[in-house]
Amino acid sequence: MPLYVAFDLETTGLNVAFDRVVEIGAARFDAKGRVVDRFERLINPGRPISPSARAVNGLLDSDVADAPTASVVLPEFLAFLAESPDAPLIAHNAAFDAGFLGRELARLGAPAPACPTHDTLALARRKLPKLRNHKLDTLARHFGIEQAVVHRAGADALVTKELWLKLEGPSAPRELLTSHAIHDPVRSPRPPLGWERLDLALQAGLRVRMVYDGGTKGAREREITPRRFHRKGGVEYVLALCHVDLIEKSFRLDRIRDYEPLHPQQSAGGRAY
């Protein structure tokens, strides 16, 4: 029977370039929902927890003052993941967790796990489009999932596990799944000259509205959240979450006819706690 690992991170804030992870929680489970192992650790981030993050996770600087640093905890977490190397990771708003985990691993010079991270947020949006929002708390109430503690990594990982099963994630068609690679979003390659404005949107985590002439239907408007730039076969691309198809795609820069970074209030971006 296949295994999965649901995980969640709590952080000092939302800026992946500057904020740090303060807690990791994970649960390894099978397709029937049986938990076979768990991982839960506090981390001393070496910087204060922001008031906005503290309001969400309830963690104080004093709570993590005596905790080990990421240099100790992250190798333990990688060892935990290595016990089931083929198990996909599951996270709610996976881009957030995959980005923060990738950034922390890059700081240590440690390789990122190759397994994909499936996103229950994107899956819930596809399956429950009429729900008023798709925050983890809202979905837990919708499905009657018990929440012993709210917005702590270990408890949220268990809720994410239950949500994955309620959404029939193990049997979901590939086209319904949105997956993210664990990578360092800060050290992504720089774009070629002329694409600095798109790079600024990427660094700020903003959505971008663009006209893309890359398909059989000709030029079409779509919204993306850029992740990183890459080059293949002499062609420059931006890897981005497409908010039309709800999957990550590579878009050729030379086929973007026009684009506009959106103010946060213009889009539904940001973390869904």
JOLINSUL-V415760 format. One line per field, one symbol per residue. phi: phi as a letter, one per 40 degrees, with the letter a starting at -180 (. if undefined). A space follows every 10 residues. Layout:
BEGIN
phi->???
END
This chain:
BEGIN
phi->.cbbbcaabb bcibcccbcb cbabbabcab ccgccbabba acbccgaccc dccccccgcb dccbdccccc ccccdccccc cccbcccccb acgcdccccc ccccccccgc ccdcccbcbc cccccccbcc ccabcdcccc cdcgccbcbb gbdccccccc dccdcccfdd bcddcccbbb ccacccccdc ccdhbccccc ccccgccbcb bbbbbccgcb cabbbcbaca bafgbcbbca cccccfbcbc bcccbccaaa cccdccbccg ccc
END
